[in-house]
Amino acid sequence: ENILMYKPKNMSYCVIPKNGCTFWIRVMRYLNKDTENKKISSPFDISRFEAHGWRYNQTLYRLQNTKHRDLIFKSTRFLVSRDPYSKLLSGYMDKLFLPMYWTFQGINMIKKVRKNPSDLSLKCGHDLSFQEFLDFLLTEKDDPTKIDGHFRPTQFYCSPCIFKPHFVAKQESFKKDSEYILGKFGLLDIV
């Protein structure tokens, strides 16, 4: 359930964590008036927490659902790609170098990859190295469902071979590409 649609413009966006999704979720929430009754005049009035934390009132579409698939393939589709190494480093810095995921993910990763972890590491999950992070991903590569979505490869969200996007923006040229996509839908004025 990772595709958002804005039906008046017949556009579908595949949400891929760490690939500019906060911006695009804000845009789709704004367009679909999915703002939990908060009055907003711009997608930027929606905080990062609100973009990801509010319950969705709009439908989250899935390619695996036949009815959804028909709607998705009749729309103009886009996604944002990112260099996979850059995505991994960004995910590590955002989620594991900073305290946000220490107890949520760090402890589990340390248990899986570190020999003789300290009691403090097992309690806090605060000191997972980048190398240990990569080692963890390699131990779970055969079952990507065990990998947090922020670290999972793009093909497990919207495989481009299946989703067949009309537009592929790149994180590395995000502003230019996002403006181009918004312009193609006649929505450039919202930003």
Accessible surface in RSA format (square Angstrom, percent):
REM  Atomic radii and reference values for relative SASA: ProtOr
REM  Chains: A
REM  Algorithm: Lee & Richards
REM  Probe-radius: 1.40
REM  Slices: 20
REM RES _ NUM      All-atoms   Total-Side   Main-Chain    Non-polar    All polar
REM                ABS   REL    ABS   REL    ABS   REL    ABS   REL    ABS   REL
RES GLU A   1   119.25  68.5  84.92  64.2  34.33  81.7  13.02  25.2 106.23  86.7
RES ASN A   2    29.36  20.2  26.84  25.9   2.52   6.1  19.02  45.8  10.34  10.0
RES ILE A   3     0.52   0.3   0.52   0.4   0.00   0.0   0.52   0.4   0.00   0.0
RES LEU A   4     0.08   0.0   0.08   0.1   0.00   0.0   0.08   0.1   0.00   0.0
RES MET A   5     9.69   5.0   2.99   2.0   6.70  16.0   2.99   2.5   6.70   8.9
RES TYR A   6    33.87  15.8  33.87  19.3   0.00   0.0   3.99   3.0  29.87  36.8
RES LYS A   7   117.18  57.2 102.20  62.7  14.98  35.7  63.97  57.6  53.21  56.7
RES PRO A   8   102.54  74.7  61.44  56.0  41.09 149.4  74.01  61.1  28.53 177.3
RES LYS A   9    83.99  41.0  70.21  43.1  13.79  32.8  34.26  30.8  49.74  53.0
RES ASN A  10    67.61  46.6  67.61  65.3   0.00   0.0  24.84  59.8  42.77  41.3
RES MET A  11     0.00   0.0   0.00   0.0   0.00   0.0   0.00   0.0   0.00   0.0
RES SER A  12     0.00   0.0   0.00   0.0   0.00   0.0   0.00   0.0   0.00   0.0
RES TYR A  13     0.90   0.4   0.90   0.5   0.00   0.0   0.14   0.1   0.76   0.9
RES CYS A  14     0.40   0.3   0.00   0.0   0.40   0.9   0.00   0.0   0.40   0.4
RES VAL A  15    20.30  13.4  19.77  17.9   0.53   1.3  19.77  17.2   0.53   1.4
RES ILE A  16     1.20   0.7   0.95   0.7   0.25   0.6   0.95   0.7   0.25   0.7
RES PRO A  17    23.01  16.8  23.00  21.0   0.00   0.0  23.01  19.0   0.00   0.0
RES LYS A  18    33.92  16.5  24.26  14.9   9.66  23.0  11.13  10.0  22.79  24.3
RES ASN A  19     0.84   0.6   0.75   0.7   0.10   0.2   0.44   1.1   0.40   0.4
RES GLY A  20    16.67  20.6   0.00   N/A  16.67  20.6  13.54  37.2   3.12   7.0
RES CYS A  21    10.67   8.1   9.12  10.2   1.54   3.6   0.00   0.0  10.67  11.5
RES THR A  22    29.96  21.3  29.04  29.4   0.93   2.2  18.41  24.7  11.56  17.5
RES PHE A  23    31.15  15.6  28.98  17.9   2.18   5.7  29.00  17.6   2.15   6.1
RES TRP A  24     0.00   0.0   0.00   0.0   0.00   0.0   0.00   0.0   0.00   0.0
RES ILE A  25     4.52   2.6   4.52   3.4   0.00   0.0   4.52   3.3   0.00   0.0
RES ARG A  26    46.67  19.6  46.67  23.8   0.00   0.0   0.41   0.6  46.26  28.0
RES VAL A  27     0.00   0.0   0.00   0.0   0.00   0.0   0.00   0.0   0.00   0.0
RES MET A  28     0.00   0.0   0.00   0.0   0.00   0.0   0.00   0.0   0.00   0.0
RES ARG A  29     0.00   0.0   0.00   0.0   0.00   0.0   0.00   0.0   0.00   0.0
RES TYR A  30    54.61  25.5  49.38  28.1   5.23  13.6  17.25  13.0  37.35  46.0
RES LEU A  31    16.81   9.4   7.67   5.5   9.14  23.0  10.39   7.3   6.42  17.3
RES ASN A  32    43.97  30.3  19.05  18.4  24.92  60.0   9.04  21.8  34.93  33.8
RES LYS A  33   176.18  86.0 151.47  92.9  24.71  58.8 109.82  98.9  66.36  70.7
RES ASP A  34     2.52   1.8   1.09   1.1   1.44   3.4   2.52   5.9   0.00   0.0
RES THR A  35    10.73   7.6  10.45  10.6   0.28   0.7   1.18   1.6   9.55  14.4
RES GLU A  36    79.15  45.4  55.36  41.9  23.79  56.7  21.90  42.4  57.25  46.7
RES ASN A  37   151.87 104.7 118.26 114.3  33.61  80.9  37.45  90.1 114.42 110.6
RES LYS A  38    79.41  38.7  67.34  41.3  12.07  28.7  58.03  52.2  21.38  22.8
RES LYS A  39   195.65  95.4 166.74 102.3  28.90  68.8 117.60 105.9  78.05  83.1
RES ILE A  40    36.34  20.7   7.31   5.4  29.03  70.0  11.37   8.2  24.97  67.8
RES SER A  41    96.11  81.2  71.32  95.2  24.80  57.1  51.26 109.2  44.85  62.8
RES SER A  42    25.51  21.6  25.39  33.9   0.13   0.3  22.13  47.1   3.38   4.7
RES PRO A  43     0.10   0.1   0.10   0.1   0.00   0.0   0.10   0.1   0.00   0.0
RES PHE A  44   112.28  56.2  87.82  54.4  24.46  63.6  88.28  53.5  24.00  68.7
RES ASP A  45    58.58  41.0  45.92  45.7  12.66  29.9  16.70  39.3  41.88  41.8
RES ILE A  46     0.28   0.2   0.00   0.0   0.28   0.7   0.00   0.0   0.28   0.8
RES SER A  47    50.43  42.6  41.58  55.5   8.85  20.4  46.60  99.2   3.83   5.4
RES ARG A  48   115.52  48.5 113.00  57.6   2.51   6.0  49.91  68.2  65.60  39.8
RES PHE A  49   161.45  80.8 152.10  94.2   9.35  24.3 159.02  96.4   2.43   6.9
RES GLU A  50    30.76  17.7  30.76  23.3   0.00   0.0   5.36  10.4  25.39  20.7
RES ALA A  51     0.00   0.0   0.00   0.0   0.00   0.0   0.00   0.0   0.00   0.0
RES HIS A  52    86.25  47.1  59.19  41.1  27.06  69.2  42.07  43.4  44.19  51.4
RES GLY A  53    46.54  57.4   0.00   N/A  46.54  57.4  17.29  47.5  29.25  65.5
RES TRP A  54    30.08  12.1  24.09  11.7   5.98  14.0  12.45   6.6  17.63  28.6
RES ARG A  55   167.91  70.5 156.97  80.0  10.94  26.0  79.90 109.2  88.01  53.3
RES TYR A  56    58.76  27.4  41.66  23.7  17.09  44.5  33.31  25.0  25.45  31.4
RES ASN A  57    91.12  62.8  55.70  53.8  35.42  85.3  28.62  68.9  62.50  60.4
RES GLN A  58    25.69  14.4  10.16   7.4  15.53  37.0  19.41  41.3   6.29   4.8
RES THR A  59    68.01  48.4  55.35  56.1  12.66  30.2  26.82  36.0  41.19  62.3
RES LEU A  60    45.97  25.6  37.22  26.6   8.75  22.0  37.22  26.1   8.75  23.5
RES TYR A  61    13.65   6.4  13.65   7.8   0.00   0.0   5.90   4.4   7.75   9.6
RES ARG A  62    85.29  35.8  84.90  43.3   0.39   0.9  13.50  18.4  71.80  43.5
RES LEU A  63    15.29   8.5  13.57   9.7   1.72   4.3  13.57   9.5   1.72   4.6
RES GLN A  64   134.01  74.9 102.69  75.0  31.32  74.6  49.25 104.8  84.76  64.3
RES ASN A  65    56.10  38.7  48.00  46.4   8.10  19.5  11.89  28.6  44.21  42.7
RES THR A  66   102.01  72.6  95.95  97.3   6.07  14.5  63.29  85.0  38.72  58.5
RES LYS A  67   165.76  80.9 160.35  98.4   5.41  12.9 106.02  95.4  59.74  63.6
RES HIS A  68    34.44  18.8  34.44  23.9   0.00   0.0  18.04  18.6  16.40  19.1
RES ARG A  69    93.86  39.4  93.86  47.8   0.00   0.0  26.59  36.3  67.27  40.8
RES ASP A  70    75.94  53.2  72.23  71.9   3.70   8.8  17.65  41.5  58.29  58.1
RES LEU A  71    72.46  40.4  71.13  50.9   1.33   3.3  71.35  50.1   1.12   3.0
RES ILE A  72     0.00   0.0   0.00   0.0   0.00   0.0   0.00   0.0   0.00   0.0
RES PHE A  73    67.09  33.6  45.92  28.4  21.17  55.1  46.01  27.9  21.08  60.3
RES LYS A  74   156.86  76.5 134.36  82.4  22.51  53.6  91.43  82.3  65.43  69.7
RES SER A  75     3.69   3.1   0.00   0.0   3.69   8.5   1.30   2.8   2.39   3.3
RES THR A  76    40.04  28.5  39.97  40.5   0.07   0.2   9.90  13.3  30.14  45.6
RES ARG A  77    16.63   7.0  16.63   8.5   0.00   0.0   0.00   0.0  16.63  10.1
RES PHE A  78     0.00   0.0   0.00   0.0   0.00   0.0   0.00   0.0   0.00   0.0
RES LEU A  79     1.85   1.0   1.85   1.3   0.00   0.0   1.85   1.3   0.00   0.0
RES VAL A  80     1.68   1.1   0.65   0.6   1.03   2.5   0.65   0.6   1.03   2.8
RES SER A  81    33.51  28.3  33.51  44.7   0.00   0.0  24.74  52.7   8.77  12.3
RES ARG A  82    47.11  19.8  30.93  15.8  16.18  38.5   3.27   4.5  43.84  26.6
RES ASP A  83    63.57  44.5  54.17  53.9   9.39  22.2  22.89  53.9  40.68  40.6
RES PRO A  84    85.75  62.5  83.39  76.0   2.37   8.6  85.12  70.3   0.63   3.9
RES TYR A  85   172.01  80.3 166.72  94.9   5.30  13.8 120.44  90.5  51.57  63.6
RES SER A  86    43.22  36.5  33.47  44.7   9.75  22.5  24.04  51.2  19.18  26.9
RES LYS A  87     9.10   4.4   9.10   5.6   0.00   0.0   9.10   8.2   0.00   0.0
RES LEU A  88    35.51  19.8  35.51  25.4   0.00   0.0  35.51  24.9   0.00   0.0
RES LEU A  89    90.59  50.5  90.59  64.8   0.00   0.0  90.59  63.6   0.00   0.0
RES SER A  90    25.37  21.4  17.35  23.1   8.02  18.5  13.16  28.0  12.21  17.1
RES GLY A  91     0.00   0.0   0.00   N/A   0.00   0.0   0.00   0.0   0.00   0.0
RES TYR A  92    18.40   8.6  18.40  10.5   0.00   0.0   7.27   5.5  11.12  13.7
RES MET A  93    82.14  42.5  81.48  53.9   0.66   1.6  71.66  60.9  10.48  13.9
RES ASP A  94    27.93  19.6  23.15  23.0   4.78  11.3  11.80  27.8  16.12  16.1
RES LYS A  95     7.46   3.6   7.46   4.6   0.00   0.0   0.09   0.1   7.37   7.9
RES LEU A  96     2.85   1.6   0.16   0.1   2.68   6.7   0.16   0.1   2.68   7.2
RES PHE A  97   116.73  58.4 103.65  64.2  13.08  34.0 106.24  64.4  10.48  30.0
RES LEU A  98    94.78  52.8  94.57  67.7   0.20   0.5  94.78  66.6   0.00   0.0
RES PRO A  99    85.39  62.2  74.58  68.0  10.81  39.3  74.70  61.7  10.69  66.4
RES MET A 100   121.40  62.9  88.69  58.7  32.71  77.9  89.57  76.2  31.83  42.2
RES TYR A 101    21.03   9.8  21.03  12.0   0.00   0.0   8.32   6.3  12.71  15.7
RES TRP A 102    68.03  27.3  68.03  32.9   0.00   0.0  68.03  36.3   0.00   0.0
RES THR A 103    95.51  67.9  79.28  80.4  16.22  38.7  49.09  65.9  46.42  70.2
RES PHE A 104   128.22  64.1 106.46  65.9  21.76  56.6 113.46  68.8  14.75  42.2
RES GLN A 105    22.55  12.6  22.53  16.5   0.03   0.1   0.22   0.5  22.34  16.9
RES GLY A 106     0.00   0.0   0.00   N/A   0.00   0.0   0.00   0.0   0.00   0.0
RES ILE A 107    27.15  15.4  27.15  20.2   0.00   0.0  27.15  19.6   0.00   0.0
RES ASN A 108    64.57  44.5  61.96  59.9   2.61   6.3  19.36  46.6  45.21  43.7
RES MET A 109     0.02   0.0   0.02   0.0   0.00   0.0   0.02   0.0   0.00   0.0
RES ILE A 110     0.00   0.0   0.00   0.0   0.00   0.0   0.00   0.0   0.00   0.0
RES LYS A 111   132.78  64.8 105.20  64.5  27.58  65.7  55.34  49.8  77.44  82.5
RES LYS A 112   105.16  51.3  71.96  44.2  33.20  79.0  48.02  43.2  57.14  60.9
RES VAL A 113    35.43  23.3   3.70   3.4  31.73  76.4  10.72   9.3  24.71  67.0
RES ARG A 114    51.29  21.5  38.66  19.7  12.62  30.1  26.71  36.5  24.58  14.9
RES LYS A 115   184.68  90.1 163.35 100.2  21.33  50.8 112.73 101.5  71.95  76.6
RES ASN A 116   145.14 100.1 113.02 109.2  32.12  77.4  34.23  82.4 110.91 107.2
RES PRO A 117    34.36  25.0  19.76  18.0  14.60  53.1  20.17  16.7  14.20  88.2
RES SER A 118    60.77  51.4  47.69  63.6  13.08  30.1  52.26 111.3   8.52  11.9
RES ASP A 119   125.41  87.8 115.62 115.1   9.79  23.2  39.43  92.8  85.99  85.8
RES LEU A 120   103.68  57.7  97.93  70.1   5.75  14.5 100.20  70.4   3.48   9.4
RES SER A 121     1.17   1.0   1.17   1.6   0.00   0.0   0.00   0.0   1.17   1.6
RES LEU A 122    60.50  33.7  51.04  36.5   9.46  23.8  51.33  36.1   9.17  24.7
RES LYS A 123   154.96  75.6 137.34  84.3  17.62  41.9  88.64  79.8  66.32  70.6
RES CYS A 124    36.88  27.9  34.97  39.0   1.91   4.5   6.56  16.6  30.32  32.7
RES GLY A 125     0.73   0.9   0.00   N/A   0.73   0.9   0.00   0.0   0.73   1.6
RES HIS A 126    59.62  32.6  45.23  31.4  14.39  36.8  32.05  33.0  27.57  32.1
RES ASP A 127    60.99  42.7  43.62  43.4  17.37  41.1  30.72  72.3  30.28  30.2
RES LEU A 128     6.15   3.4   0.70   0.5   5.45  13.7   0.70   0.5   5.45  14.7
RES SER A 129    48.87  41.3  42.60  56.9   6.27  14.5  44.87  95.5   4.01   5.6
RES PHE A 130    68.25  34.1  64.48  39.9   3.77   9.8  64.48  39.1   3.77  10.8
RES GLN A 131   109.97  61.5 106.68  78.0   3.29   7.8  51.43 109.5  58.54  44.4
RES GLU A 132    29.22  16.8  29.22  22.1   0.00   0.0  15.86  30.7  13.36  10.9
RES PHE A 133     0.00   0.0   0.00   0.0   0.00   0.0   0.00   0.0   0.00   0.0
RES LEU A 134    48.42  27.0  47.99  34.3   0.43   1.1  48.09  33.8   0.33   0.9
RES ASP A 135    51.32  35.9  49.56  49.3   1.76   4.2  13.82  32.5  37.50  37.4
RES PHE A 136     1.82   0.9   1.82   1.1   0.00   0.0   1.82   1.1   0.00   0.0
RES LEU A 137    17.99  10.0  15.95  11.4   2.04   5.1  16.40  11.5   1.59   4.3
RES LEU A 138   111.87  62.3 105.91  75.8   5.96  15.0 106.26  74.6   5.61  15.1
RES THR A 139    82.17  58.4  47.03  47.7  35.14  83.7  55.69  74.8  26.48  40.0
RES GLU A 140     9.74   5.6   8.24   6.2   1.49   3.5   1.76   3.4   7.98   6.5
RES LYS A 141   126.59  61.8 108.41  66.5  18.18  43.3  75.55  68.0  51.03  54.4
RES ASP A 142   131.02  91.8  99.23  98.8  31.79  75.2  40.37  95.0  90.65  90.4
RES ASP A 143    52.97  37.1  51.13  50.9   1.84   4.3  22.50  52.9  30.47  30.4
RES PRO A 144    23.47  17.1  23.47  21.4   0.00   0.0  23.47  19.4   0.00   0.0
RES THR A 145   111.27  79.1  88.42  89.6  22.85  54.5  77.64 104.3  33.63  50.8
RES LYS A 146   119.64  58.4  97.83  60.0  21.80  51.9  58.02  52.2  61.61  65.6
RES ILE A 147     9.28   5.3   8.50   6.3   0.78   1.9   9.03   6.5   0.25   0.7
RES ASP A 148    23.02  16.1  12.83  12.8  10.18  24.1   8.75  20.6  14.26  14.2
RES GLY A 149    16.59  20.5   0.00   N/A  16.59  20.5  10.12  27.8   6.47  14.5
RES HIS A 150    43.81  23.9  43.81  30.5   0.00   0.0  25.93  26.7  17.88  20.8
RES PHE A 151     5.77   2.9   0.00   0.0   5.77  15.0   0.00   0.0   5.77  16.5
RES ARG A 152    48.97  20.6  48.90  24.9   0.07   0.2   2.67   3.7  46.30  28.1
RES PRO A 153    55.74  40.6  47.30  43.1   8.43  30.7  55.74  46.0   0.00   0.0
RES THR A 154    30.71  21.8  27.49  27.9   3.22   7.7  18.23  24.5  12.48  18.9
RES GLN A 155   100.36  56.1  87.36  63.8  13.00  31.0  33.29  70.9  67.07  50.9
RES PHE A 156    97.75  48.9  68.26  42.3  29.49  76.7  73.73  44.7  24.02  68.7
RES TYR A 157    39.13  18.3  22.30  12.7  16.83  43.8  22.47  16.9  16.66  20.5
RES CYS A 158     0.56   0.4   0.03   0.0   0.53   1.2   0.53   1.3   0.03   0.0
RES SER A 159    23.19  19.6  19.97  26.6   3.22   7.4   7.89  16.8  15.30  21.4
RES PRO A 160    62.32  45.4  56.70  51.7   5.61  20.4  57.01  47.1   5.31  33.0
RES CYS A 161   102.34  77.4  86.95  97.0  15.39  36.2  31.31  79.3  71.04  76.6
RES ILE A 162    88.32  50.3  83.64  62.3   4.67  11.3  86.94  62.6   1.38   3.7
RES PHE A 163     0.00   0.0   0.00   0.0   0.00   0.0   0.00   0.0   0.00   0.0
RES LYS A 164   122.50  59.8 115.19  70.7   7.31  17.4  82.24  74.0  40.26  42.9
RES PRO A 165    27.61  20.1   7.28   6.6  20.33  73.9   7.28   6.0  20.33 126.3
RES HIS A 166   102.17  55.8  69.66  48.4  32.51  83.2  50.13  51.7  52.04  60.6
RES PHE A 167    43.19  21.6  39.36  24.4   3.83  10.0  43.19  26.2   0.00   0.0
RES VAL A 168    78.92  51.9  50.33  45.6  28.59  68.9  50.76  44.1  28.16  76.4
RES ALA A 169     1.47   1.4   0.00   0.0   1.47   3.3   1.47   2.1   0.00   0.0
RES LYS A 170   107.58  52.5 107.58  66.0   0.00   0.0  50.78  45.7  56.80  60.5
RES GLN A 171    51.06  28.6  41.81  30.6   9.25  22.0   7.44  15.8  43.62  33.1
RES GLU A 172   105.75  60.7  64.73  49.0  41.02  97.7  68.60 132.7  37.15  30.3
RES SER A 173    30.30  25.6  21.20  28.3   9.09  20.9  28.96  61.7   1.34   1.9
RES PHE A 174    41.38  20.7  38.31  23.7   3.07   8.0  38.31  23.2   3.07   8.8
RES LYS A 175   149.06  72.7 141.92  87.1   7.14  17.0 113.22 101.9  35.84  38.2
RES LYS A 176   143.44  70.0 137.94  84.6   5.50  13.1  85.75  77.2  57.69  61.4
RES ASP A 177    25.16  17.6  23.77  23.7   1.38   3.3   7.14  16.8  18.02  18.0
RES SER A 178     4.30   3.6   4.30   5.7   0.00   0.0   4.30   9.2   0.00   0.0
RES GLU A 179    63.22  36.3  61.25  46.3   1.98   4.7  15.84  30.6  47.38  38.7
RES TYR A 180   121.50  56.7 110.51  62.9  10.99  28.6  93.08  69.9  28.42  35.0
RES ILE A 181     2.67   1.5   2.67   2.0   0.00   0.0   2.67   1.9   0.00   0.0
RES LEU A 182     0.52   0.3   0.52   0.4   0.00   0.0   0.52   0.4   0.00   0.0
RES GLY A 183    35.45  43.7   0.00   N/A  35.45  43.7  17.76  48.7  17.69  39.6
RES LYS A 184   119.91  58.5  86.27  52.9  33.64  80.1  34.69  31.2  85.22  90.8
RES PHE A 185    17.18   8.6  10.82   6.7   6.36  16.5  16.68  10.1   0.50   1.4
RES GLY A 186    51.66  63.7   0.00   N/A  51.66  63.7  31.70  87.0  19.96  44.7
RES LEU A 187    13.77   7.7  13.77   9.9   0.00   0.0  13.77   9.7   0.00   0.0
RES LEU A 188    86.03  47.9  80.58  57.6   5.45  13.7  80.58  56.6   5.45  14.7
RES ASP A 189   129.09  90.4  89.43  89.0  39.65  93.8  54.09 127.3  74.99  74.8
RES ILE A 190    25.64  14.6  12.82   9.5  12.82  30.9  18.93  13.6   6.70  18.2
RES VAL A 191    71.57  47.1  14.96  13.5  56.61 136.4  34.19  29.7  37.38 101.4
END  Absolute sums over single chains surface
CHAIN  1 A    10653.7       8804.5       1849.1       6135.5       4518.1
END  Absolute sums over all chains
TOTAL         10653.7       8804.5       1849.1       6135.5       4518.1
